[in-house]
Amino acid sequence: MDSSSFFLICTLQHSVIYVTCGGLIILYLKEMSVFGHGIETATMILGSTSHDQLLIQISTSFAVLLLVLVGCLLFMVAFVKDRVFQSFFVKGCVLLHISMALWRVLFERRLEEMAYDWLRQLMGDFVLALSWVFFLVCTWRDKYD
């Protein structure tokens, strides 16, 4: 498999993941919160007063918008054939996933409500970053063989 087809598969896979997560969050917010954090933490995260719930709904709407936009951007980028751009884009994606993992290690694990979920989410960040690293290895192999 050459690097262009691997890039297409990887970006389409990530695009589907992001759009699906955004759709599930917007349609099934309470169920996704319980699935991701557990019943006790989900009830605390969803807010106790109506003002808190409104702020959380607005924040969730922006997060879903970001997920769907990133998914659409990945879908558009999937069909770019320029190898230099692909390499640059993949390095940026790896950097993004590593910075998300650092955010989880340095800040999110200190939050009492999120303290139990950060390790599982950290593994998800590393798995997503690893798929991009596989692409870089594939392109380096093609370049130097």
N, CA, C and O atoms as CSV, one atom per row, in Angstrom:
chain,resi,resn,atom,element,x,y,z
A,1,MET,N,N,0.853,-1.176,0.000
A,1,MET,CA,C,0.000,0.000,0.000
A,1,MET,C,C,0.897,1.236,0.000
A,1,MET,O,O,1.789,1.359,0.840
A,2,ASP,N,N,0.666,2.131,-0.920
A,2,ASP,CA,C,1.485,3.336,-0.960
A,2,ASP,C,C,0.969,4.368,0.036
A,2,ASP,O,O,-0.113,4.222,0.606
A,3,SER,N,N,1.762,5.404,0.228
A,3,SER,CA,C,1.449,6.375,1.283
A,3,SER,C,C,0.198,7.203,0.971
A,3,SER,O,O,-0.493,7.632,1.895
A,4,SER,N,N,-0.105,7.434,-0.303
A,4,SER,CA,C,-1.296,8.227,-0.641
A,4,SER,C,C,-2.574,7.502,-0.248
A,4,SER,O,O,-3.502,8.115,0.281
A,5,SER,N,N,-2.625,6.198,-0.506
A,5,SER,CA,C,-3.825,5.457,-0.122
A,5,SER,C,C,-3.915,5.307,1.398
A,5,SER,O,O,-5.011,5.318,1.959
A,6,PHE,N,N,-2.762,5.166,2.065
A,6,PHE,CA,C,-2.776,5.103,3.527
A,6,PHE,C,C,-3.252,6.425,4.115
A,6,PHE,O,O,-4.005,6.431,5.090
A,7,PHE,N,N,-2.823,7.545,3.535
A,7,PHE,CA,C,-3.262,8.857,3.985
A,7,PHE,C,C,-4.770,9.012,3.797
A,7,PHE,O,O,-5.455,9.544,4.671
A,8,LEU,N,N,-5.285,8.551,2.665
A,8,LEU,CA,C,-6.719,8.619,2.397
A,8,LEU,C,C,-7.497,7.805,3.424
A,8,LEU,O,O,-8.490,8.284,3.973
A,9,ILE,N,N,-7.058,6.593,3.682
A,9,ILE,CA,C,-7.746,5.727,4.645
A,9,ILE,C,C,-7.691,6.330,6.042
A,9,ILE,O,O,-8.695,6.352,6.754
A,10,CYS,N,N,-6.525,6.817,6.430
A,10,CYS,CA,C,-6.340,7.357,7.786
A,10,CYS,C,C,-7.171,8.623,7.995
A,10,CYS,O,O,-7.822,8.765,9.030
A,11,THR,N,N,-7.158,9.530,7.044
A,11,THR,CA,C,-7.924,10.769,7.211
A,11,THR,C,C,-9.423,10.505,7.166
A,11,THR,O,O,-10.178,11.125,7.915
A,12,LEU,N,N,-9.868,9.594,6.302
A,12,LEU,CA,C,-11.291,9.272,6.276
A,12,LEU,C,C,-11.718,8.589,7.577
A,12,LEU,O,O,-12.814,8.837,8.079
A,13,GLN,N,N,-10.864,7.740,8.116
A,13,GLN,CA,C,-11.171,7.088,9.389
A,13,GLN,C,C,-11.301,8.121,10.505
A,13,GLN,O,O,-12.258,8.081,11.278
A,14,HIS,N,N,-10.356,9.036,10.593
A,14,HIS,CA,C,-10.414,10.077,11.615
A,14,HIS,C,C,-11.618,10.988,11.393
A,14,HIS,O,O,-12.252,11.418,12.356
A,15,SER,N,N,-11.934,11.281,10.159
A,15,SER,CA,C,-13.095,12.118,9.858
A,15,SER,C,C,-14.385,11.459,10.337
A,15,SER,O,O,-15.232,12.115,10.943
A,16,VAL,N,N,-14.531,10.184,10.072
A,16,VAL,CA,C,-15.724,9.460,10.519
A,16,VAL,C,C,-15.780,9.423,12.042
A,16,VAL,O,O,-16.856,9.576,12.621
A,17,ILE,N,N,-14.650,9.224,12.693
A,17,ILE,CA,C,-14.613,9.190,14.154
A,17,ILE,C,C,-15.079,10.527,14.729
A,17,ILE,O,O,-15.905,10.553,15.641
A,18,TYR,N,N,-14.556,11.634,14.205
A,18,TYR,CA,C,-14.899,12.946,14.751
A,18,TYR,C,C,-16.355,13.313,14.498
A,18,TYR,O,O,-17.036,13.805,15.398
A,19,VAL,N,N,-16.834,13.080,13.289
A,19,VAL,CA,C,-18.228,13.425,12.983
A,19,VAL,C,C,-19.189,12.534,13.773
A,19,VAL,O,O,-20.221,13.009,14.249
A,20,THR,N,N,-18.862,11.260,13.915
A,20,THR,CA,C,-19.711,10.348,14.689
A,20,THR,C,C,-19.749,10.746,16.159
A,20,THR,O,O,-20.816,10.764,16.771
A,21,CYS,N,N,-18.588,11.065,16.725
A,21,CYS,CA,C,-18.559,11.501,18.129
A,21,CYS,C,C,-19.357,12.779,18.321
A,21,CYS,O,O,-20.098,12.902,19.296
A,22,GLY,N,N,-19.218,13.730,17.408
A,22,GLY,CA,C,-19.990,14.965,17.498
A,22,GLY,C,C,-21.475,14.716,17.397
A,22,GLY,O,O,-22.258,15.296,18.149
A,23,GLY,N,N,-21.872,13.856,16.472
A,23,GLY,CA,C,-23.292,13.541,16.332
A,23,GLY,C,C,-23.859,12.830,17.549
A,23,GLY,O,O,-24.971,13.124,17.988
A,24,LEU,N,N,-23.089,11.890,18.096
A,24,LEU,CA,C,-23.568,11.183,19.284
A,24,LEU,C,C,-23.670,12.106,20.490
A,24,LEU,O,O,-24.592,11.982,21.296
A,25,ILE,N,N,-22.730,13.023,20.610
A,25,ILE,CA,C,-22.767,13.944,21.749
A,25,ILE,C,C,-23.963,14.881,21.643
A,25,ILE,O,O,-24.644,15.122,22.640
A,26,ILE,N,N,-24.232,15.411,20.458
A,26,ILE,CA,C,-25.333,16.361,20.329
A,26,ILE,C,C,-26.695,15.666,20.456
A,26,ILE,O,O,-27.646,16.258,20.965
A,27,LEU,N,N,-26.789,14.426,19.999
A,27,LEU,CA,C,-28.067,13.730,20.049
A,27,LEU,C,C,-28.313,13.013,21.375
A,27,LEU,O,O,-29.450,12.938,21.841
A,28,TYR,N,N,-27.260,12.493,21.973
A,28,TYR,CA,C,-27.386,11.690,23.195
A,28,TYR,C,C,-26.414,12.198,24.257
A,28,TYR,O,O,-25.538,11.453,24.696
A,29,LEU,N,N,-26.557,13.447,24.672
A,29,LEU,CA,C,-25.610,14.057,25.594
A,29,LEU,C,C,-25.565,13.329,26.929
A,29,LEU,O,O,-24.484,12.999,27.417
A,30,LYS,N,N,-26.706,13.078,27.515
A,30,LYS,CA,C,-26.721,12.427,28.833
A,30,LYS,C,C,-26.180,11.004,28.759
A,30,LYS,O,O,-25.412,10.584,29.625
A,31,GLU,N,N,-26.574,10.266,27.734
A,31,GLU,CA,C,-26.106,8.890,27.596
A,31,GLU,C,C,-24.604,8.836,27.338
A,31,GLU,O,O,-23.911,7.971,27.872
A,32,MET,N,N,-24.103,9.755,26.523
A,32,MET,CA,C,-22.668,9.785,26.248
A,32,MET,C,C,-21.880,10.205,27.490
A,32,MET,O,O,-20.771,9.718,27.713
A,33,SER,N,N,-22.437,11.093,28.288
A,33,SER,CA,C,-21.769,11.485,29.532
A,33,SER,C,C,-21.700,10.316,30.503
A,33,SER,O,O,-20.678,10.102,31.155
A,34,VAL,N,N,-22.786,9.564,30.595
A,34,VAL,CA,C,-22.787,8.384,31.467
A,34,VAL,C,C,-21.822,7.333,30.927
A,34,VAL,O,O,-21.094,6.706,31.697
A,35,PHE,N,N,-21.810,7.138,29.620
A,35,PHE,CA,C,-20.905,6.160,29.008
A,35,PHE,C,C,-19.445,6.555,29.212
A,35,PHE,O,O,-18.601,5.701,29.480
A,36,GLY,N,N,-19.151,7.834,29.087
A,36,GLY,CA,C,-17.776,8.297,29.194
A,36,GLY,C,C,-17.265,8.478,30.601
A,36,GLY,O,O,-16.075,8.298,30.857
A,37,HIS,N,N,-18.155,8.837,31.527
A,37,HIS,CA,C,-17.686,9.212,32.858
A,37,HIS,C,C,-18.300,8.414,33.995
A,37,HIS,O,O,-17.778,8.460,35.109
A,38,GLY,N,N,-19.368,7.694,33.768
A,38,GLY,CA,C,-20.069,6.998,34.838
A,38,GLY,C,C,-21.255,7.825,35.314
A,38,GLY,O,O,-21.344,9.018,35.023
A,39,ILE,N,N,-22.156,7.196,36.038
A,39,ILE,CA,C,-23.414,7.835,36.432
A,39,ILE,C,C,-23.189,8.994,37.400
A,39,ILE,O,O,-23.755,10.071,37.216
A,40,GLU,N,N,-22.372,8.783,38.426
A,40,GLU,CA,C,-22.173,9.826,39.449
A,40,GLU,C,C,-21.496,11.056,38.863
A,40,GLU,O,O,-21.932,12.186,39.081
A,41,THR,N,N,-20.422,10.817,38.115
A,41,THR,CA,C,-19.684,11.946,37.535
A,41,THR,C,C,-20.522,12.655,36.481
A,41,THR,O,O,-20.463,13.879,36.371
A,42,ALA,N,N,-21.292,11.914,35.712
A,42,ALA,CA,C,-22.119,12.534,34.668
A,42,ALA,C,C,-23.160,13.465,35.258
A,42,ALA,O,O,-23.429,14.524,34.690
A,43,THR,N,N,-23.752,13.095,36.384
A,43,THR,CA,C,-24.741,13.983,36.994
A,43,THR,C,C,-24.083,15.256,37.528
A,43,THR,O,O,-24.689,16.326,37.489
A,44,MET,N,N,-22.849,15.149,38.026
A,44,MET,CA,C,-22.142,16.348,38.492
A,44,MET,C,C,-21.709,17.215,37.317
A,44,MET,O,O,-21.766,18.442,37.398
A,45,ILE,N,N,-21.273,16.584,36.216
A,45,ILE,CA,C,-20.792,17.333,35.062
A,45,ILE,C,C,-21.931,18.073,34.366
A,45,ILE,O,O,-21.731,19.179,33.863
A,46,LEU,N,N,-23.120,17.479,34.332
A,46,LEU,CA,C,-24.239,18.091,33.608
A,46,LEU,C,C,-24.851,19.279,34.331
A,46,LEU,O,O,-25.734,19.933,33.776
A,47,GLY,N,N,-24.416,19.584,35.545
A,47,GLY,CA,C,-24.856,20.781,36.241
A,47,GLY,C,C,-26.059,20.555,37.124
A,47,GLY,O,O,-26.872,19.661,36.886
A,48,SER,N,N,-26.158,21.397,38.167
A,48,SER,CA,C,-27.259,21.248,39.118
A,48,SER,C,C,-28.302,22.353,38.976
A,48,SER,O,O,-29.488,22.110,39.198
A,49,THR,N,N,-27.885,23.546,38.614
A,49,THR,CA,C,-28.845,24.638,38.441
A,49,THR,C,C,-29.144,24.833,36.959
A,49,THR,O,O,-28.416,24.338,36.098
A,50,SER,N,N,-30.201,25.545,36.676
A,50,SER,CA,C,-30.565,25.772,35.272
A,50,SER,C,C,-29.520,26.637,34.564
A,50,SER,O,O,-29.265,26.450,33.375
A,51,HIS,N,N,-28.916,27.582,35.288
A,51,HIS,CA,C,-27.866,28.414,34.699
A,51,HIS,C,C,-26.650,27.566,34.339
A,51,HIS,O,O,-26.082,27.726,33.258
A,52,ASP,N,N,-26.247,26.664,35.236
A,52,ASP,CA,C,-25.130,25.767,34.951
A,52,ASP,C,C,-25.429,24.880,33.751
A,52,ASP,O,O,-24.568,24.675,32.896
A,53,GLN,N,N,-26.637,24.360,33.689
A,53,GLN,CA,C,-27.019,23.487,32.584
A,53,GLN,C,C,-27.004,24.228,31.259
A,53,GLN,O,O,-26.611,23.664,30.238
A,54,LEU,N,N,-27.428,25.485,31.264
A,54,LEU,CA,C,-27.404,26.285,30.042
A,54,LEU,C,C,-25.968,26.525,29.588
A,54,LEU,O,O,-25.670,26.399,28.401
A,55,LEU,N,N,-25.080,26.867,30.509
A,55,LEU,CA,C,-23.674,27.062,30.159
A,55,LEU,C,C,-23.038,25.782,29.628
A,55,LEU,O,O,-22.251,25.814,28.682
A,56,ILE,N,N,-23.385,24.664,30.241
A,56,ILE,CA,C,-22.836,23.387,29.787
A,56,ILE,C,C,-23.373,23.022,28.412
A,56,ILE,O,O,-22.630,22.483,27.592
A,57,GLN,N,N,-24.643,23.301,28.137
A,57,GLN,CA,C,-25.203,23.032,26.818
A,57,GLN,C,C,-24.548,23.900,25.749
A,57,GLN,O,O,-24.291,23.431,24.640
A,58,ILE,N,N,-24.279,25.157,26.072
A,58,ILE,CA,C,-23.597,26.036,25.115
A,58,ILE,C,C,-22.183,25.545,24.864
A,58,ILE,O,O,-21.735,25.499,23.718
A,59,SER,N,N,-21.480,25.180,25.919
A,59,SER,CA,C,-20.122,24.660,25.778
A,59,SER,C,C,-20.106,23.369,24.966
A,59,SER,O,O,-19.228,23.167,24.127
A,60,THR,N,N,-21.070,22.507,25.214
A,60,THR,CA,C,-21.170,21.253,24.468
A,60,THR,C,C,-21.469,21.521,22.999
A,60,THR,O,O,-20.935,20.842,22.122
A,61,SER,N,N,-22.309,22.494,22.730
A,61,SER,CA,C,-22.622,22.831,21.341
A,61,SER,C,C,-21.378,23.299,20.594
A,61,SER,O,O,-21.168,22.914,19.444
A,62,PHE,N,N,-20.558,24.117,21.231
A,62,PHE,CA,C,-19.310,24.553,20.595
A,62,PHE,C,C,-18.338,23.398,20.406
A,62,PHE,O,O,-17.646,23.335,19.390
A,63,ALA,N,N,-18.275,22.480,21.373
A,63,ALA,CA,C,-17.395,21.318,21.247
A,63,ALA,C,C,-17.849,20.423,20.089
A,63,ALA,O,O,-17.022,19.914,19.333
A,64,VAL,N,N,-19.151,20.237,19.955
A,64,VAL,CA,C,-19.683,19.433,18.854
A,64,VAL,C,C,-19.423,20.120,17.527
A,64,VAL,O,O,-19.052,19.467,16.552
A,65,LEU,N,N,-19.614,21.429,17.481
A,65,LEU,CA,C,-19.328,22.179,16.264
A,65,LEU,C,C,-17.862,22.010,15.869
A,65,LEU,O,O,-17.554,21.831,14.690
A,66,LEU,N,N,-16.973,22.066,16.831
A,66,LEU,CA,C,-15.548,21.882,16.563
A,66,LEU,C,C,-15.267,20.477,16.043
A,66,LEU,O,O,-14.510,20.313,15.086
A,67,LEU,N,N,-15.866,19.463,16.661
A,67,LEU,CA,C,-15.660,18.090,16.209
A,67,LEU,C,C,-16.145,17.894,14.773
A,67,LEU,O,O,-15.458,17.269,13.965
A,68,VAL,N,N,-17.316,18.422,14.457
A,68,VAL,CA,C,-17.859,18.257,13.106
A,68,VAL,C,C,-17.025,19.038,12.092
A,68,VAL,O,O,-16.777,18.541,10.993
A,69,LEU,N,N,-16.592,20.237,12.434
A,69,LEU,CA,C,-15.752,21.012,11.515
A,69,LEU,C,C,-14.408,20.336,11.268
A,69,LEU,O,O,-13.926,20.312,10.135
A,70,VAL,N,N,-13.804,19.791,12.311
A,70,VAL,CA,C,-12.535,19.076,12.137
A,70,VAL,C,C,-12.759,17.829,11.286
A,70,VAL,O,O,-11.924,17.496,10.445
A,71,GLY,N,N,-13.875,17.139,11.498
A,71,GLY,CA,C,-14.199,15.981,10.664
A,71,GLY,C,C,-14.370,16.360,9.204
A,71,GLY,O,O,-13.891,15.648,8.321
A,72,CYS,N,N,-15.042,17.466,8.938
A,72,CYS,CA,C,-15.209,17.935,7.553
A,72,CYS,C,C,-13.880,18.374,6.952
A,72,CYS,O,O,-13.616,18.119,5.777
A,73,LEU,N,N,-13.043,19.032,7.749
A,73,LEU,CA,C,-11.720,19.435,7.270
A,73,LEU,C,C,-10.889,18.209,6.917
A,73,LEU,O,O,-10.221,18.188,5.883
A,74,LEU,N,N,-10.926,17.199,7.758
A,74,LEU,CA,C,-10.188,15.969,7.458
A,74,LEU,C,C,-10.720,15.298,6.201
A,74,LEU,O,O,-9.946,14.746,5.419
A,75,PHE,N,N,-12.029,15.339,6.001
A,75,PHE,CA,C,-12.608,14.766,4.789
A,75,PHE,C,C,-12.097,15.493,3.550
A,75,PHE,O,O,-11.781,14.858,2.544
A,76,MET,N,N,-12.013,16.820,3.618
A,76,MET,CA,C,-11.515,17.585,2.475
A,76,MET,C,C,-10.027,17.334,2.241
A,76,MET,O,O,-9.590,17.216,1.097
A,77,VAL,N,N,-9.258,17.254,3.305
A,77,VAL,CA,C,-7.810,17.067,3.197
A,77,VAL,C,C,-7.486,15.658,2.698
A,77,VAL,O,O,-6.414,15.440,2.133
A,78,ALA,N,N,-8.384,14.711,2.894
A,78,ALA,CA,C,-8.127,13.328,2.502
A,78,ALA,C,C,-7.825,13.193,1.015
A,78,ALA,O,O,-7.115,12.271,0.612
A,79,PHE,N,N,-8.346,14.086,0.203
A,79,PHE,CA,C,-8.197,13.951,-1.240
A,79,PHE,C,C,-7.074,14.810,-1.814
A,79,PHE,O,O,-6.970,14.940,-3.033
A,80,VAL,N,N,-6.232,15.400,-0.966
A,80,VAL,CA,C,-5.070,16.155,-1.425
A,80,VAL,C,C,-3.972,15.162,-1.769
A,80,VAL,O,O,-3.694,14.255,-0.984
A,81,LYS,N,N,-3.346,15.314,-2.921
A,81,LYS,CA,C,-2.341,14.360,-3.382
A,81,LYS,C,C,-0.903,14.847,-3.195
A,81,LYS,O,O,0.028,14.103,-3.502
A,82,ASP,N,N,-0.694,16.040,-2.714
A,82,ASP,CA,C,0.647,16.592,-2.535
A,82,ASP,C,C,1.316,15.939,-1.324
A,82,ASP,O,O,0.828,16.073,-0.202
A,83,ARG,N,N,2.420,15.238,-1.544
A,83,ARG,CA,C,3.092,14.512,-0.462
A,83,ARG,C,C,3.701,15.449,0.580
A,83,ARG,O,O,3.726,15.121,1.766
A,84,VAL,N,N,4.181,16.592,0.157
A,84,VAL,CA,C,4.764,17.544,1.108
A,84,VAL,C,C,3.685,18.064,2.045
A,84,VAL,O,O,3.896,18.158,3.254
A,85,PHE,N,N,2.527,18.402,1.484
A,85,PHE,CA,C,1.418,18.854,2.320
A,85,PHE,C,C,0.941,17.751,3.247
A,85,PHE,O,O,0.653,18.005,4.416
A,86,GLN,N,N,0.854,16.526,2.737
A,86,GLN,CA,C,0.429,15.405,3.572
A,86,GLN,C,C,1.366,15.216,4.760
A,86,GLN,O,O,0.917,15.014,5.888
A,87,SER,N,N,2.656,15.281,4.503
A,87,SER,CA,C,3.634,15.124,5.581
A,87,SER,C,C,3.516,16.249,6.604
A,87,SER,O,O,3.571,16.006,7.809
A,88,PHE,N,N,3.353,17.480,6.123
A,88,PHE,CA,C,3.194,18.628,7.012
A,88,PHE,C,C,1.917,18.501,7.838
A,88,PHE,O,O,1.921,18.768,9.040
A,89,PHE,N,N,0.830,18.095,7.195
A,89,PHE,CA,C,-0.450,17.953,7.879
A,89,PHE,C,C,-0.388,16.865,8.940
A,89,PHE,O,O,-0.908,17.038,10.042
A,90,VAL,N,N,0.242,15.751,8.615
A,90,VAL,CA,C,0.341,14.641,9.562
A,90,VAL,C,C,1.190,15.027,10.770
A,90,VAL,O,O,0.856,14.667,11.899
A,91,LYS,N,N,2.269,15.747,10.549
A,91,LYS,CA,C,3.092,16.200,11.678
A,91,LYS,C,C,2.287,17.117,12.595
A,91,LYS,O,O,2.424,17.057,13.817
A,92,GLY,N,N,1.447,17.963,12.002
A,92,GLY,CA,C,0.582,18.818,12.810
A,92,GLY,C,C,-0.441,18.027,13.590
A,92,GLY,O,O,-0.745,18.369,14.732
A,93,CYS,N,N,-0.981,16.973,12.995
A,93,CYS,CA,C,-1.952,16.124,13.705
A,93,CYS,C,C,-1.299,15.382,14.861
A,93,CYS,O,O,-1.891,15.256,15.933
A,94,VAL,N,N,-0.080,14.887,14.649
A,94,VAL,CA,C,0.648,14.220,15.735
A,94,VAL,C,C,0.901,15.204,16.868
A,94,VAL,O,O,0.719,14.872,18.039
A,95,LEU,N,N,1.320,16.412,16.516
A,95,LEU,CA,C,1.560,17.438,17.534
A,95,LEU,C,C,0.278,17.782,18.281
A,95,LEU,O,O,0.309,17.994,19.494
A,96,LEU,N,N,-0.839,17.840,17.581
A,96,LEU,CA,C,-2.131,18.130,18.212
A,96,LEU,C,C,-2.526,17.039,19.202
A,96,LEU,O,O,-2.968,17.340,20.311
A,97,HIS,N,N,-2.370,15.781,18.813
A,97,HIS,CA,C,-2.738,14.687,19.713
A,97,HIS,C,C,-1.796,14.600,20.911
A,97,HIS,O,O,-2.233,14.283,22.018
A,98,ILE,N,N,-0.534,14.875,20.707
A,98,ILE,CA,C,0.410,14.875,21.833
A,98,ILE,C,C,0.115,16.023,22.780
A,98,ILE,O,O,0.208,15.858,23.996
A,99,SER,N,N,-0.240,17.189,22.244
A,99,SER,CA,C,-0.586,18.315,23.125
A,99,SER,C,C,-1.877,18.033,23.895
A,99,SER,O,O,-2.004,18.447,25.047
A,100,MET,N,N,-2.833,17.336,23.280
A,100,MET,CA,C,-4.041,16.934,24.009
A,100,MET,C,C,-3.694,15.966,25.136
A,100,MET,O,O,-4.258,16.048,26.227
A,101,ALA,N,N,-2.764,15.049,24.870
A,101,ALA,CA,C,-2.342,14.098,25.905
A,101,ALA,C,C,-1.642,14.840,27.045
A,101,ALA,O,O,-1.856,14.526,28.216
A,102,LEU,N,N,-0.815,15.814,26.705
A,102,LEU,CA,C,-0.166,16.613,27.753
A,102,LEU,C,C,-1.192,17.395,28.568
A,102,LEU,O,O,-1.061,17.508,29.787
A,103,TRP,N,N,-2.212,17.936,27.903
A,103,TRP,CA,C,-3.279,18.648,28.609
A,103,TRP,C,C,-3.956,17.729,29.612
A,103,TRP,O,O,-4.231,18.123,30.745
A,104,ARG,N,N,-4.221,16.506,29.187
A,104,ARG,CA,C,-4.871,15.559,30.088
A,104,ARG,C,C,-3.983,15.210,31.270
A,104,ARG,O,O,-4.467,15.101,32.397
A,105,VAL,N,N,-2.689,15.033,31.028
A,105,VAL,CA,C,-1.764,14.660,32.111
A,105,VAL,C,C,-1.564,15.823,33.073
A,105,VAL,O,O,-1.579,15.631,34.289
A,106,LEU,N,N,-1.379,17.019,32.542
A,106,LEU,CA,C,-1.022,18.156,33.396
A,106,LEU,C,C,-2.220,18.805,34.085
A,106,LEU,O,O,-2.089,19.281,35.212
A,107,PHE,N,N,-3.388,18.836,33.433
A,107,PHE,CA,C,-4.503,19.591,33.990
A,107,PHE,C,C,-5.735,18.747,34.290
A,107,PHE,O,O,-6.301,18.844,35.379
A,108,GLU,N,N,-6.149,17.934,33.352
A,108,GLU,CA,C,-7.430,17.256,33.497
A,108,GLU,C,C,-7.419,16.219,34.619
A,108,GLU,O,O,-8.450,15.996,35.254
A,109,ARG,N,N,-6.294,15.591,34.871
A,109,ARG,CA,C,-6.259,14.588,35.939
A,109,ARG,C,C,-6.350,15.212,37.318
A,109,ARG,O,O,-6.628,14.514,38.293
A,110,ARG,N,N,-6.119,16.514,37.418
A,110,ARG,CA,C,-6.226,17.204,38.702
A,110,ARG,C,C,-7.665,17.549,39.074
A,110,ARG,O,O,-7.965,17.809,40.239
A,111,LEU,N,N,-8.546,17.550,38.086
A,111,LEU,CA,C,-9.960,17.806,38.372
A,111,LEU,C,C,-10.553,16.587,39.047
A,111,LEU,O,O,-10.403,15.464,38.564
A,112,GLU,N,N,-11.218,16.806,40.149
A,112,GLU,CA,C,-11.745,15.695,40.933
A,112,GLU,C,C,-12.747,14.861,40.151
A,112,GLU,O,O,-12.753,13.635,40.259
A,113,GLU,N,N,-13.604,15.524,39.356
A,113,GLU,CA,C,-14.618,14.809,38.606
A,113,GLU,C,C,-14.031,14.019,37.445
A,113,GLU,O,O,-14.591,12.999,37.045
A,114,MET,N,N,-12.912,14.479,36.902
A,114,MET,CA,C,-12.314,13.840,35.731
A,114,MET,C,C,-11.136,12.937,36.080
A,114,MET,O,O,-10.515,12.373,35.179
A,115,ALA,N,N,-10.819,12.790,37.339
A,115,ALA,CA,C,-9.610,12.091,37.747
A,115,ALA,C,C,-9.613,10.623,37.343
A,115,ALA,O,O,-8.544,10.036,37.171
A,116,TYR,N,N,-10.766,10.026,37.190
A,116,TYR,CA,C,-10.822,8.600,36.878
A,116,TYR,C,C,-10.797,8.322,35.379
A,116,TYR,O,O,-10.540,7.189,34.972
A,117,ASP,N,N,-11.055,9.319,34.559
A,117,ASP,CA,C,-11.179,9.109,33.117
A,117,ASP,C,C,-9.944,9.506,32.330
A,117,ASP,O,O,-9.841,9.156,31.154
A,118,TRP,N,N,-9.015,10.215,32.923
A,118,TRP,CA,C,-7.932,10.793,32.142
A,118,TRP,C,C,-7.023,9.728,31.544
A,118,TRP,O,O,-6.501,9.935,30.449
A,119,LEU,N,N,-6.814,8.612,32.205
A,119,LEU,CA,C,-5.913,7.589,31.679
A,119,LEU,C,C,-6.507,6.921,30.436
A,119,LEU,O,O,-5.791,6.674,29.465
A,120,ARG,N,N,-7.800,6.628,30.461
A,120,ARG,CA,C,-8.459,6.026,29.300
A,120,ARG,C,C,-8.462,6.990,28.119
A,120,ARG,O,O,-8.226,6.581,26.982
A,121,GLN,N,N,-8.726,8.259,28.384
A,121,GLN,CA,C,-8.724,9.247,27.307
A,121,GLN,C,C,-7.309,9.497,26.789
A,121,GLN,O,O,-7.114,9.784,25.608
A,122,LEU,N,N,-6.333,9.386,27.675
A,122,LEU,CA,C,-4.936,9.521,27.273
A,122,LEU,C,C,-4.545,8.406,26.307
A,122,LEU,O,O,-3.839,8.645,25.328
A,123,MET,N,N,-5.003,7.202,26.582
A,123,MET,CA,C,-4.728,6.083,25.676
A,123,MET,C,C,-5.392,6.313,24.312
A,123,MET,O,O,-4.817,5.971,23.279
A,124,GLY,N,N,-6.587,6.885,24.307
A,124,GLY,CA,C,-7.246,7.215,23.043
A,124,GLY,C,C,-6.459,8.236,22.243
A,124,GLY,O,O,-6.352,8.121,21.022
A,125,ASP,N,N,-5.903,9.241,22.927
A,125,ASP,CA,C,-5.076,10.235,22.236
A,125,ASP,C,C,-3.837,9.591,21.622
A,125,ASP,O,O,-3.451,9.914,20.498
A,126,PHE,N,N,-3.222,8.686,22.363
A,126,PHE,CA,C,-2.019,8.033,21.846
A,126,PHE,C,C,-2.340,7.096,20.679
A,126,PHE,O,O,-1.544,6.985,19.747
A,127,VAL,N,N,-3.478,6.430,20.716
A,127,VAL,CA,C,-3.861,5.556,19.598
A,127,VAL,C,C,-4.104,6.384,18.342
A,127,VAL,O,O,-3.671,6.002,17.255
A,128,LEU,N,N,-4.797,7.520,18.485
A,128,LEU,CA,C,-5.038,8.379,17.324
A,128,LEU,C,C,-3.729,8.970,16.797
A,128,LEU,O,O,-3.543,9.073,15.585
A,129,ALA,N,N,-2.830,9.355,17.689
A,129,ALA,CA,C,-1.531,9.872,17.248
A,129,ALA,C,C,-0.700,8.773,16.596
A,129,ALA,O,O,0.047,9.036,15.654
A,130,LEU,N,N,-0.824,7.554,17.087
A,130,LEU,CA,C,-0.058,6.444,16.543
A,130,LEU,C,C,-0.441,6.143,15.100
A,130,LEU,O,O,0.410,5.739,14.308
A,131,SER,N,N,-1.706,6.334,14.749
A,131,SER,CA,C,-2.105,6.105,13.361
A,131,SER,C,C,-1.416,7.099,12.425
A,131,SER,O,O,-1.048,6.744,11.305
A,132,TRP,N,N,-1.242,8.336,12.877
A,132,TRP,CA,C,-0.520,9.315,12.061
A,132,TRP,C,C,0.963,8.997,12.016
A,132,TRP,O,O,1.605,9.201,10.986
A,133,VAL,N,N,1.521,8.499,13.116
A,133,VAL,CA,C,2.938,8.128,13.135
A,133,VAL,C,C,3.185,6.978,12.164
A,133,VAL,O,O,4.221,6.948,11.501
A,134,PHE,N,N,2.256,6.035,12.069
A,134,PHE,CA,C,2.385,4.959,11.090
A,134,PHE,C,C,2.458,5.522,9.674
A,134,PHE,O,O,3.206,5.013,8.840
A,135,PHE,N,N,1.686,6.568,9.401
A,135,PHE,CA,C,1.757,7.189,8.083
A,135,PHE,C,C,3.141,7.795,7.850
A,135,PHE,O,O,3.708,7.643,6.768
A,136,LEU,N,N,3.689,8.480,8.857
A,136,LEU,CA,C,5.028,9.058,8.696
A,136,LEU,C,C,6.069,7.978,8.447
A,136,LEU,O,O,6.961,8.161,7.618
A,137,VAL,N,N,5.970,6.865,9.145
A,137,VAL,CA,C,6.904,5.758,8.935
A,137,VAL,C,C,6.751,5.199,7.525
A,137,VAL,O,O,7.741,4.871,6.871
A,138,CYS,N,N,5.522,5.093,7.065
A,138,CYS,CA,C,5.260,4.594,5.718
A,138,CYS,C,C,5.865,5.526,4.663
A,138,CYS,O,O,6.462,5.053,3.697
A,139,THR,N,N,5.720,6.827,4.834
A,139,THR,CA,C,6.281,7.769,3.860
A,139,THR,C,C,7.800,7.792,3.921
A,139,THR,O,O,8.459,7.908,2.887
A,140,TRP,N,N,8.365,7.681,5.118
A,140,TRP,CA,C,9.827,7.635,5.216
A,140,TRP,C,C,10.373,6.373,4.566
A,140,TRP,O,O,11.433,6.399,3.941
A,141,ARG,N,N,9.653,5.275,4.713
A,141,ARG,CA,C,10.071,4.022,4.090
A,141,ARG,C,C,10.027,4.158,2.565
A,141,ARG,O,O,10.951,3.713,1.883
A,142,ASP,N,N,8.964,4.768,2.021
A,142,ASP,CA,C,8.867,4.984,0.587
A,142,ASP,C,C,9.950,5.937,0.081
A,142,ASP,O,O,10.476,5.772,-1.019
A,143,LYS,N,N,10.267,6.921,0.894
A,143,LYS,CA,C,11.231,7.940,0.475
A,143,LYS,C,C,12.653,7.393,0.447
A,143,LYS,O,O,13.422,7.725,-0.455
A,144,TYR,N,N,13.010,6.573,1.409
A,144,TYR,CA,C,14.397,6.131,1.533
A,144,TYR,C,C,14.654,4.715,1.020
A,144,TYR,O,O,15.764,4.200,1.157
A,145,ASP,N,N,13.635,4.080,0.427
A,145,ASP,CA,C,13.873,2.760,-0.181
A,145,ASP,C,C,14.295,2.873,-1.613
A,145,ASP,O,O,14.534,1.859,-2.268
